[in-house]
Amino acid sequence: MRLYLTMVRLSIADAIQYRVESAIYFLYEMLPPIMMAFVWLTVYQDQSTVAGYALAEMLAYTVGVMVLRGTVTLHVEWALDHEIRQGLLSTQLIRPFNYWAFLFADAIAWRFVRLLFAVPALLAFLYWLGPELRGITVPLERIPVLAISVALAYVVCFYLKLCLGFIGFWTNDIMGITTLYEVIASVLGGILIPIALLPEWLQVIARLLPIQAIYSIPLAIMLGKSEGADPWWGIALQLGWIVVLSALAMVLWRAGLRQYESVGG
């Protein structure tokens, strides 16, 4: 444990050195919910509810997206892709620590540094939307479950991004794959709009994807909507996706290492 805490400290120092990169990622993650807040303020001028969401609930959902984008959205796939393509993975594999645990610790460090950008923006966002958010409260009994759900969302995202990164064993560039993922996550994962606003056939598809376990389930628990009506069902779904994605990641990892070694990695 002490080893990985040291890794976190070193990764924080490294992330601070790349403040411009952190700022770019911050803008990438924060701008979509900010833009959607403007959209909802305009949409609700002509109606009081949309798909069962009042304006205050929709804005609270948008604030929740901003929080999740700043806390649980990881980008380990880019580090993986870089190390695979540059042949740096070989060095990592002979070091006396678990490589996945290193990636996990490194991601925590980068999240911490990006929160330094996200927290002031979130406070300004809340100040701006404060009058519209009156009346929105999270019942005390839901807070522990919500905290568990957010932590599990982080783990789901980690394993999902591992799977994306491991595709780099068989491709020269994962840009196309990650771009496709971002589009799907934005539309079907609950980032831009709640899943309840999608056509019914798209809702069915969205609920079959692991991305809902990263964004939609924690937000549903927060607001008591759909899956959140029974928060423990949402927790169980997240745990199920962790099992599935970790198993898939292990399969891809082992097959990818064989591919990596066969080409002289």
Helices and strands as residue ranges (DSSP letters): H 2-17, H 19-43, E 49-50, E 53-54, H 55-71, H 76-86, H 89-93, H 99-129, G 130-133, G 140-142, H 143-166, G 167-169, H 175-188, G 195-197, H 200-206, G 210-213, H 216-223, G 226-229, H 231-262
